[in-house]
Amino acid sequence: MHLDKQVLLKGAKDAFGAPAAVLFAGMVGFGAMGQANNLDIWLTSATSFFMFALPGQVVLIEMIVLGSSGVAIAFAVTLTATRFFTMCLTLFPQFPEKQRSSFYYVLVHFMAMTSWAVAMRDFPKIDPEKRLAYFTGFALVCWGVSTPATALGYLIAGQVPTYLSLGMVFINPLFFLLTFTEVRPRANRIAILLGAVIGPVSYLWYPDYSLLIAGLVGGTIAYSFDRYLRGKKLARNI
């Protein structure tokens, strides 16, 4: 598949800066987490190279430390990856149909929460013909910094306070949240606000399922309310 080199480099250039730095910090925290749990540096770094999905990597390490079975670990990690299904459904249709090919099966490995959020925010401003090349360059940079950052976090874990190194894991989700507030659809902003309220409240009663409850309840209410407002506006215009 032919990709415009200039657009590819533009995507890579845009990734260098806040997006790559935030992802780098998150992976440094993950590397420190691997060292804190006495895992091998090669295993810890390999998860960033082959998985490249920070929530799944955290679950993997936690379950390995707990001595869970391989089947249980595979099932739990697979559940954390289900978010990529909806991410792909919303992102890939925005590429021109004539550019669709088996290359997508390779590209999907490099998709992360950071690159997806930035693409959803910026794609409306990018020529559809240039989106694939731009996203490829952007996503490759994000993936490229993940493994070195993990190894670095593992090596410096003993040189910085534990709370600081492990706290870096949460920088990436925070960047995602702040990025997504710039996405125009009203339902997204409503969902973020509801999640911020429902998440902590549900954690008090069901800590193991608080994230699921916040996403399901908050997302459903946001979608329903936004649909109601759009229907009401449409009725006034008729």
Secondary structure as UniProt FT lines:
FT   HELIX           5..15
FT   TURN            16..17
FT   HELIX           18..36
FT   TURN            37..38
FT   HELIX           41..50
FT   HELIX           54..65
FT   TURN            66..67
FT   HELIX           70..80
FT   TURN            81..82
FT   HELIX           83..91
FT   HELIX           92..94
FT   HELIX           97..99
FT   HELIX           103..107
FT   HELIX           108..110
FT   HELIX           113..122
FT   HELIX           123..125
FT   HELIX           128..156
FT   TURN            157..159
FT   HELIX           162..167
FT   HELIX           168..170
FT   HELIX           171..180
FT   TURN            181..182
FT   HELIX           186..205
FT   HELIX           207..209
FT   HELIX           210..237
//
